[in-house]
């Protein structure tokens, strides 16, 4: 499967949603070890997808490592390359 920019973003959003949904579930089902294990599995997958996205396309948000790369990339409305 080819991981295009849009495909990676969608997968990241889906896993973030699943983690948040499991977080809410665990608020009321504290002892559910399977849900906790699934949450950890999804967190690992999310980190891998985020690393892949950042490596290929740059930071997703200002909170990401090396977010200062945004300063060296052209704005979406600029067609020329960066001066950095």
MOPAC internal coordinates of N, CA, C and O (Angstrom, degrees):
PM7 1SCF
backbone

  N    0.0000 0     0.00 0     0.00 0    0    0    0
  C    1.4558 1     0.00 0     0.00 0    1    0    0
  C    1.5294 1   109.33 1     0.00 0    2    1    0
  O    1.2310 1   120.58 1   -51.98 1    3    2    1
  N    1.3004 1   116.49 1   128.02 1    3    2    1
  C    1.4559 1   121.24 1   178.82 1    5    3    2
  C    1.5262 1   108.90 1   -82.49 1    6    5    3
  O    1.2310 1   121.03 1   -51.33 1    7    6    5
  N    1.3335 1   115.64 1   128.67 1    7    6    5
  C    1.4601 1   120.40 1   179.90 1    9    7    6
  C    1.5237 1   109.74 1   -94.64 1   10    9    7
  O    1.2310 1   121.06 1   -87.71 1   11   10    9
  N    1.3160 1   115.58 1    92.29 1   11   10    9
  C    1.4493 1   119.94 1   176.01 1   13   11   10
  C    1.5218 1   108.74 1   -78.49 1   14   13   11
  O    1.2310 1   121.00 1   -12.18 1   15   14   13
  N    1.3095 1   115.69 1   167.82 1   15   14   13
  C    1.4630 1   121.08 1  -179.42 1   17   15   14
  C    1.5261 1   110.93 1   -56.28 1   18   17   15
  O    1.2310 1   120.49 1   131.26 1   19   18   17
  N    1.3069 1   116.68 1   -48.74 1   19   18   17
  C    1.4616 1   120.67 1  -178.04 1   21   19   18
  C    1.5340 1   111.38 1   -67.46 1   22   21   19
  O    1.2310 1   120.27 1   141.57 1   23   22   21
  N    1.3257 1   117.09 1   -38.43 1   23   22   21
  C    1.4590 1   121.27 1   178.34 1   25   23   22
  C    1.5309 1   110.23 1   -63.24 1   26   25   23
  O    1.2310 1   120.19 1   134.85 1   27   26   25
  N    1.3286 1   117.24 1   -45.15 1   27   26   25
  C    1.4581 1   120.73 1   178.28 1   29   27   26
  C    1.5244 1   111.42 1   -61.83 1   30   29   27
  O    1.2310 1   120.27 1   136.92 1   31   30   29
  N    1.3354 1   117.08 1   -43.08 1   31   30   29
  C    1.4695 1   120.07 1   178.72 1   33   31   30
  C    1.5231 1   110.98 1   -59.99 1   34   33   31
  O    1.2310 1   120.20 1   136.21 1   35   34   33
  N    1.3216 1   117.22 1   -43.79 1   35   34   33
  C    1.4666 1   121.01 1  -179.57 1   37   35   34
  C    1.5251 1   111.33 1   -64.46 1   38   37   35
  O    1.2310 1   120.62 1   138.41 1   39   38   37
  N    1.3242 1   116.42 1   -41.59 1   39   38   37
  C    1.4662 1   119.78 1   178.72 1   41   39   38
  C    1.5189 1   111.05 1   -65.66 1   42   41   39
  O    1.2310 1   120.34 1   140.16 1   43   42   41
  N    1.3343 1   116.96 1   -39.84 1   43   42   41
  C    1.4673 1   121.27 1   177.70 1   45   43   42
  C    1.5227 1   110.02 1   -62.84 1   46   45   43
  O    1.2310 1   120.25 1   134.70 1   47   46   45
  N    1.3277 1   117.12 1   -45.30 1   47   46   45
  C    1.4644 1   120.01 1   179.45 1   49   47   46
  C    1.5308 1   111.25 1   -63.15 1   50   49   47
  O    1.2310 1   119.92 1   139.81 1   51   50   49
  N    1.3312 1   117.75 1   -40.19 1   51   50   49
  C    1.4588 1   121.38 1  -179.30 1   53   51   50
  C    1.5276 1   110.99 1   -64.87 1   54   53   51
  O    1.2310 1   120.53 1   136.96 1   55   54   53
  N    1.3179 1   116.59 1   -43.04 1   55   54   53
  C    1.4650 1   119.05 1  -179.56 1   57   55   54
  C    1.5232 1   110.63 1   -70.97 1   58   57   55
  O    1.2310 1   119.83 1   142.80 1   59   58   57
  N    1.3270 1   117.93 1   -37.20 1   59   58   57
  C    1.4707 1   119.66 1   175.39 1   61   59   58
  C    1.5270 1   110.66 1   -60.22 1   62   61   59
  O    1.2310 1   120.76 1   138.43 1   63   62   61
  N    1.3359 1   116.16 1   -41.57 1   63   62   61
  C    1.4637 1   120.24 1   178.60 1   65   63   62
  C    1.5267 1   110.57 1   -63.34 1   66   65   63
  O    1.2310 1   120.57 1   135.81 1   67   66   65
  N    1.3363 1   116.52 1   -44.19 1   67   66   65
  C    1.4668 1   120.35 1  -179.75 1   69   67   66
  C    1.5269 1   110.72 1   -62.21 1   70   69   67
  O    1.2310 1   120.26 1   138.85 1   71   70   69
  N    1.3252 1   117.10 1   -41.15 1   71   70   69
  C    1.4671 1   120.62 1   178.43 1   73   71   70
  C    1.5267 1   110.01 1   -63.46 1   74   73   71
  O    1.2310 1   120.29 1   135.95 1   75   74   73
  N    1.3188 1   117.04 1   -44.05 1   75   74   73
  C    1.4710 1   120.39 1   179.92 1   77   75   74
  C    1.5309 1   110.53 1   -64.33 1   78   77   75
  O    1.2310 1   120.36 1   138.34 1   79   78   77
  N    1.3349 1   116.91 1   -41.66 1   79   78   77
  C    1.4595 1   121.11 1   179.62 1   81   79   78
  C    1.5340 1   110.46 1   -63.55 1   82   81   79
  O    1.2310 1   120.43 1   137.19 1   83   82   81
  N    1.3226 1   116.79 1   -42.81 1   83   82   81
  C    1.4630 1   120.04 1   176.89 1   85   83   82
  C    1.5258 1   111.26 1   -65.60 1   86   85   83
  O    1.2310 1   120.41 1   144.00 1   87   86   85
  N    1.3169 1   116.83 1   -36.00 1   87   86   85
  C    1.4678 1   121.01 1   177.15 1   89   87   86
  C    1.5387 1   109.97 1   -59.91 1   90   89   87
  O    1.2310 1   120.71 1   133.83 1   91   90   89
  N    1.3153 1   116.25 1   -46.17 1   91   90   89
  C    1.4657 1   120.26 1   178.51 1   93   91   90
  C    1.5254 1   110.87 1   -63.87 1   94   93   91
  O    1.2310 1   120.41 1   138.75 1   95   94   93
  N    1.3278 1   116.82 1   -41.25 1   95   94   93
  C    1.4682 1   121.03 1   178.12 1   97   95   94
  C    1.5266 1   110.19 1   -61.49 1   98   97   95
  O    1.2310 1   120.43 1   136.49 1   99   98   97
  N    1.3308 1   116.78 1   -43.51 1   99   98   97
  C    1.4603 1   120.38 1  -178.11 1  101   99   98
  C    1.5287 1   112.78 1   -68.63 1  102  101   99
  O    1.2310 1   120.15 1   160.20 1  103  102  101
  N    1.3297 1   117.31 1   -19.80 1  103  102  101
  C    1.4665 1   119.75 1   174.50 1  105  103  102
  C    1.5231 1   111.50 1   -62.00 1  106  105  103
  O    1.2310 1   120.54 1   149.45 1  107  106  105
  N    1.3261 1   116.57 1   -30.55 1  107  106  105
  C    1.4639 1   120.37 1  -178.13 1  109  107  106
  C    1.5260 1   113.30 1  -109.39 1  110  109  107
  O    1.2310 1   120.14 1   170.89 1  111  110  109
  N    1.3195 1   117.34 1    -9.11 1  111  110  109
  C    1.4649 1   122.34 1   179.92 1  113  111  110
  C    1.5302 1   108.63 1  -130.00 1  114  113  111
  O    1.2310 1   121.16 1  -114.40 1  115  114  113
  N    1.3042 1   115.39 1    65.60 1  115  114  113
  C    1.4619 1   122.77 1  -171.40 1  117  115  114
  C    1.5228 1   112.92 1   -58.31 1  118  117  115
  O    1.2310 1   119.43 1   144.48 1  119  118  117
  N    1.2923 1   118.70 1   -35.52 1  119  118  117
  C    1.4588 1   121.88 1  -174.80 1  121  119  118
  C    1.5169 1   115.61 1   -87.71 1  122  121  119
  O    1.2310 1   119.29 1  -173.52 1  123  122  121
  N    1.3054 1   118.97 1     6.48 1  123  122  121
  C    1.4621 1   121.53 1  -177.04 1  125  123  122
  C    1.5307 1   110.34 1   -79.91 1  126  125  123
  O    1.2310 1   121.31 1   -84.98 1  127  126  125
  N    1.3254 1   115.09 1    95.02 1  127  126  125
  C    1.4727 1   120.68 1  -176.84 1  129  127  126
  C    1.5297 1   112.14 1   -67.39 1  130  129  127
  O    1.2310 1   120.20 1   146.90 1  131  130  129
  N    1.3238 1   117.22 1   -33.10 1  131  130  129
  C    1.4688 1   119.90 1   179.60 1  133  131  130
  C    1.5262 1   110.83 1   -65.24 1  134  133  131
  O    1.2310 1   120.43 1   139.30 1  135  134  133
  N    1.3302 1   116.77 1   -40.70 1  135  134  133
  C    1.4621 1   120.39 1   178.67 1  137  135  134
  C    1.5322 1   110.30 1   -66.80 1  138  137  135
  O    1.2310 1   120.16 1   142.09 1  139  138  137
  N    1.3101 1   117.30 1   -37.91 1  139  138  137
  C    1.4553 1   121.24 1   178.14 1  141  139  138
  C    1.5272 1   111.02 1   -65.81 1  142  141  139
  O    1.2310 1   120.38 1   137.78 1  143  142  141
  N    1.3310 1   116.88 1   -42.22 1  143  142  141
  C    1.4660 1   121.15 1   176.66 1  145  143  142
  C    1.5221 1   110.99 1   -63.21 1  146  145  143
  O    1.2310 1   120.42 1   138.72 1  147  146  145
  N    1.3315 1   116.80 1   -41.28 1  147  146  145
  C    1.4600 1   121.06 1   178.39 1  149  147  146
  C    1.5238 1   110.66 1   -63.88 1  150  149  147
  O    1.2310 1   120.52 1   140.68 1  151  150  149
  N    1.3260 1   116.61 1   -39.32 1  151  150  149
  C    1.4645 1   120.58 1   177.36 1  153  151  150
  C    1.5217 1   110.32 1   -60.87 1  154  153  151
  O    1.2310 1   120.16 1   134.97 1  155  154  153
  N    1.3121 1   117.30 1   -45.03 1  155  154  153
  C    1.4663 1   121.01 1   179.49 1  157  155  154
  C    1.5286 1   111.05 1   -64.61 1  158  157  155
  O    1.2310 1   120.51 1   141.49 1  159  158  157
  N    1.3283 1   116.62 1   -38.51 1  159  158  157
  C    1.4688 1   120.60 1   177.09 1  161  159  158
  C    1.5282 1   110.34 1   -61.71 1  162  161  159
  O    1.2310 1   120.75 1   134.95 1  163  162  161
  N    1.3426 1   116.18 1   -45.05 1  163  162  161
  C    1.4619 1   120.00 1   179.38 1  165  163  162
  C    1.5271 1   112.00 1   -66.43 1  166  165  163
  O    1.2310 1   120.27 1   143.90 1  167  166  165
  N    1.3178 1   117.09 1   -36.10 1  167  166  165
  C    1.4700 1   119.96 1   177.63 1  169  167  166
  C    1.5277 1   110.70 1   -62.92 1  170  169  167
  O    1.2310 1   120.56 1   140.52 1  171  170  169
  N    1.3212 1   116.53 1   -39.48 1  171  170  169
  C    1.4639 1   120.78 1   178.06 1  173  171  170
  C    1.5295 1   110.09 1   -65.64 1  174  173  171
  O    1.2310 1   120.42 1   135.69 1  175  174  173
  N    1.3311 1   116.80 1   -44.31 1  175  174  173
  C    1.4604 1   121.06 1   178.17 1  177  175  174
  C    1.5282 1   110.65 1   -61.93 1  178  177  175
  O    1.2310 1   120.76 1   139.13 1  179  178  177
  N    1.3371 1   116.15 1   -40.87 1  179  178  177
  C    1.4576 1   120.49 1  -179.97 1  181  179  178
  C    1.5269 1   110.08 1   -62.14 1  182  181  179
  O    1.2310 1   120.24 1   135.01 1  183  182  181
  N    1.3292 1   117.15 1   -44.99 1  183  182  181
  C    1.4693 1   120.63 1   179.95 1  185  183  182
  C    1.5244 1   110.65 1   -60.68 1  186  185  183
  O    1.2310 1   120.43 1   139.00 1  187  186  185
  N    1.3464 1   116.78 1   -41.00 1  187  186  185
  C    1.4662 1   120.64 1   178.95 1  189  187  186
  C    1.5292 1   111.21 1   -64.54 1  190  189  187
  O    1.2310 1   120.65 1   135.62 1  191  190  189
  N    1.3354 1   116.35 1   -44.38 1  191  190  189
  C    1.4639 1   119.87 1   179.12 1  193  191  190
  C    1.5298 1   111.51 1   -65.74 1  194  193  191
  O    1.2310 1   121.11 1   139.29 1  195  194  193
  N    1.3381 1   115.49 1   -40.71 1  195  194  193
  C    1.4716 1   119.35 1   178.83 1  197  195  194
  C    1.5339 1   110.17 1   -63.36 1  198  197  195
  O    1.2310 1   120.48 1   136.49 1  199  198  197
  N    1.3259 1   116.69 1   -43.51 1  199  198  197
  C    1.4663 1   120.28 1   178.75 1  201  199  198
  C    1.5263 1   110.90 1   -61.41 1  202  201  199
  O    1.2310 1   120.80 1   137.54 1  203  202  201
  N    1.3346 1   116.07 1   -42.46 1  203  202  201
  C    1.4603 1   120.39 1   178.81 1  205  203  202
  C    1.5342 1   110.68 1   -63.23 1  206  205  203
  O    1.2310 1   120.70 1   134.99 1  207  206  205
  N    1.3306 1   116.27 1   -45.01 1  207  206  205
  C    1.4622 1   120.30 1  -179.42 1  209  207  206
  C    1.5279 1   110.66 1   -63.13 1  210  209  207
  O    1.2310 1   120.60 1   132.35 1  211  210  209
  N    1.3189 1   116.45 1   -47.65 1  211  210  209
  C    1.4625 1   121.29 1  -177.97 1  213  211  210
  C    1.5268 1   110.56 1   -62.31 1  214  213  211
  O    1.2310 1   120.53 1   139.99 1  215  214  213
  N    1.3142 1   116.60 1   -40.01 1  215  214  213
  C    1.4614 1   121.23 1   179.32 1  217  215  214
  C    1.5289 1   111.11 1   -63.06 1  218  217  215
  O    1.2310 1   120.47 1   139.13 1  219  218  217
  N    1.3274 1   116.72 1   -40.87 1  219  218  217
  C    1.4640 1   120.66 1  -175.56 1  221  219  218
  C    1.5222 1   113.72 1   -86.42 1  222  221  219
  O    1.2310 1   120.10 1   142.44 1  223  222  221
  N    1.3460 1   117.41 1   -37.56 1  223  222  221
  C    1.4617 1   120.08 1  -169.24 1  225  223  222
  C    1.5228 1   114.93 1  -124.92 1  226  225  223
  O    1.2310 1   119.71 1   174.84 1  227  226  225
  N    1.3137 1   118.16 1    -5.16 1  227  226  225
  C    1.4601 1   120.79 1  -178.09 1  229  227  226
  C    1.5146 1   111.31 1    96.23 1  230  229  227
  O    1.2310 1   120.72 1    -0.21 1  231  230  229
  N    1.3311 1   116.22 1   179.79 1  231  230  229
  C    1.4692 1   120.84 1  -175.14 1  233  231  230
  C    1.5235 1   113.14 1   -63.52 1  234  233  231
  O    1.2310 1   121.38 1   -33.66 1  235  234  233
  N    1.3270 1   114.96 1   146.34 1  235  234  233
  C    1.4623 1   121.24 1   177.27 1  237  235  234
  C    1.5170 1   110.16 1   -85.98 1  238  237  235
  O    1.2310 1   120.92 1   141.51 1  239  238  237
  N    1.3202 1   115.84 1   -38.49 1  239  238  237
  C    1.4604 1   119.63 1  -179.76 1  241  239  238
  C    1.5211 1   109.58 1  -139.60 1  242  241  239
  O    1.2310 1   120.79 1    -9.59 1  243  242  241
  N    1.3068 1   116.10 1   170.41 1  243  242  241
  C    1.4537 1   122.39 1  -178.52 1  245  243  242
  C    1.5280 1   111.39 1   -65.44 1  246  245  243
  O    1.2310 1   120.15 1   160.18 1  247  246  245
  N    1.3354 1   117.33 1   -19.82 1  247  246  245
  C    1.4563 1   122.08 1  -179.04 1  249  247  246
  C    1.5254 1   112.65 1   -80.06 1  250  249  247
  O    1.2310 1   119.92 1   167.19 1  251  250  249
  N    1.3321 1   117.77 1   -12.81 1  251  250  249
  C    1.4591 1   121.36 1  -177.53 1  253  251  250
  C    1.5227 1   111.37 1   -72.24 1  254  253  251
  O    1.2310 1   121.42 1   -23.86 1  255  254  253
  N    1.3298 1   114.89 1   156.14 1  255  254  253
  C    1.4608 1   120.16 1   174.35 1  257  255  254
  C    1.5234 1   109.39 1   -60.41 1  258  257  255
  O    1.2310 1   120.64 1   -35.62 1  259  258  257
  N    1.2990 1   116.38 1   144.38 1  259  258  257
  C    1.4633 1   122.90 1   178.91 1  261  259  258
  C    1.5251 1   113.11 1    58.85 1  262  261  259
  O    1.2310 1   120.40 1  -146.47 1  263  262  261
  N    1.3107 1   116.84 1    33.53 1  263  262  261
  C    1.4642 1   120.48 1  -179.49 1  265  263  262
  C    1.5217 1   111.32 1   -64.75 1  266  265  263
  O    1.2310 1   119.97 1   162.38 1  267  266  265
  N    1.3288 1   117.66 1   -17.62 1  267  266  265
  C    1.4615 1   119.84 1   178.78 1  269  267  266
  C    1.5336 1   111.74 1   -65.64 1  270  269  267
  O    1.2310 1   120.06 1   169.23 1  271  270  269
  N    1.3382 1   117.50 1   -10.77 1  271  270  269
  C    1.4616 1   120.76 1   175.13 1  273  271  270
  C    1.5284 1   110.82 1   -58.70 1  274  273  271
  O    1.2310 1   120.84 1   154.29 1  275  274  273
  N    1.3363 1   116.01 1   -25.71 1  275  274  273
  C    1.4703 1   119.07 1   178.35 1  277  275  274
  C    1.5156 1   111.29 1   -59.11 1  278  277  275
  O    1.2310 1   120.42 1   148.78 1  279  278  277
  N    1.3158 1   116.81 1   -31.22 1  279  278  277
  C    1.4591 1   119.88 1  -179.39 1  281  279  278
  C    1.5210 1   111.69 1   -67.16 1  282  281  279
  O    1.2310 1   120.12 1   156.94 1  283  282  281
  N    1.3138 1   117.38 1   -23.06 1  283  282  281
  C    1.4648 1   121.88 1  -176.24 1  285  283  282
  C    1.5206 1   113.40 1  -101.02 1  286  285  283
  O    1.2310 1   119.93 1  -176.87 1  287  286  285
  N    1.3027 1   117.73 1     3.13 1  287  286  285
  C    1.4577 1   119.84 1   179.25 1  289  287  286
  C    1.5270 1   108.81 1  -108.10 1  290  289  287
  O    1.2310 1   120.46 1   -31.10 1  291  290  289
  N    1.3321 1   116.73 1   148.90 1  291  290  289
  C    1.4629 1   118.96 1  -179.72 1  293  291  290
  C    1.5291 1   111.32 1   -69.41 1  294  293  291
  O    1.2310 1   121.06 1   -29.31 1  295  294  293
  N    1.3096 1   115.58 1   150.69 1  295  294  293
  C    1.4545 1   120.12 1   174.62 1  297  295  294
  C    1.5255 1   108.81 1   -67.44 1  298  297  295
  O    1.2310 1   119.59 1   -23.67 1  299  298  297
  N    1.3245 1   118.39 1   156.33 1  299  298  297
  C    1.4707 1   120.45 1  -176.18 1  301  299  298
  C    1.5284 1   113.61 1   -56.40 1  302  301  299
  O    1.2310 1   119.94 1   151.07 1  303  302  301
  N    1.3190 1   117.72 1   -28.93 1  303  302  301
  C    1.4616 1   119.78 1  -176.69 1  305  303  302
  C    1.5274 1   112.20 1   -89.23 1  306  305  303
  O    1.2310 1   120.20 1   179.04 1  307  306  305
  N    1.3264 1   117.22 1    -0.96 1  307  306  305
  C    1.4621 1   121.23 1   178.52 1  309  307  306
  C    1.5354 1   107.92 1   -99.88 1  310  309  307
  O    1.2310 1   120.72 1   -53.66 1  311  310  309
  N    1.3314 1   116.22 1   126.34 1  311  310  309
  C    1.4541 1   119.90 1  -177.16 1  313  311  310
  C    1.5190 1   113.46 1   -89.21 1  314  313  311
  O    1.2310 1   119.67 1   162.39 1  315  314  313
  N    1.3198 1   118.23 1   -17.61 1  315  314  313
  C    1.4606 1   119.94 1  -177.82 1  317  315  314
  C    1.5165 1   110.78 1   -86.15 1  318  317  315
  O    1.2310 1   120.65 1    -8.08 1  319  318  317
  N    1.3396 1   116.36 1   171.92 1  319  318  317
  C    1.4599 1   122.53 1  -179.69 1  321  319  318
  C    1.5142 1   111.79 1   -75.49 1  322  321  319
  O    1.2310 1   121.46 1     0.69 1  323  322  321
  N    1.3081 1   114.82 1  -179.31 1  323  322  321
  C    1.4573 1   122.65 1  -177.06 1  325  323  322
  C    1.5297 1   110.89 1   -89.97 1  326  325  323
  O    1.2310 1   120.59 1   -27.54 1  327  326  325
  N    1.3297 1   116.47 1   152.46 1  327  326  325
  C    1.4585 1   121.87 1   176.45 1  329  327  326
  C    1.5091 1   112.25 1   -88.05 1  330  329  327
  O    1.2310 1   119.61 1   171.43 1  331  330  329
  N    1.3294 1   118.35 1    -8.57 1  331  330  329
  C    1.4703 1   121.50 1  -176.68 1  333  331  330
  C    1.5110 1   111.58 1   -77.16 1  334  333  331
  O    1.2310 1   120.10 1   180.00 1  335  334  333

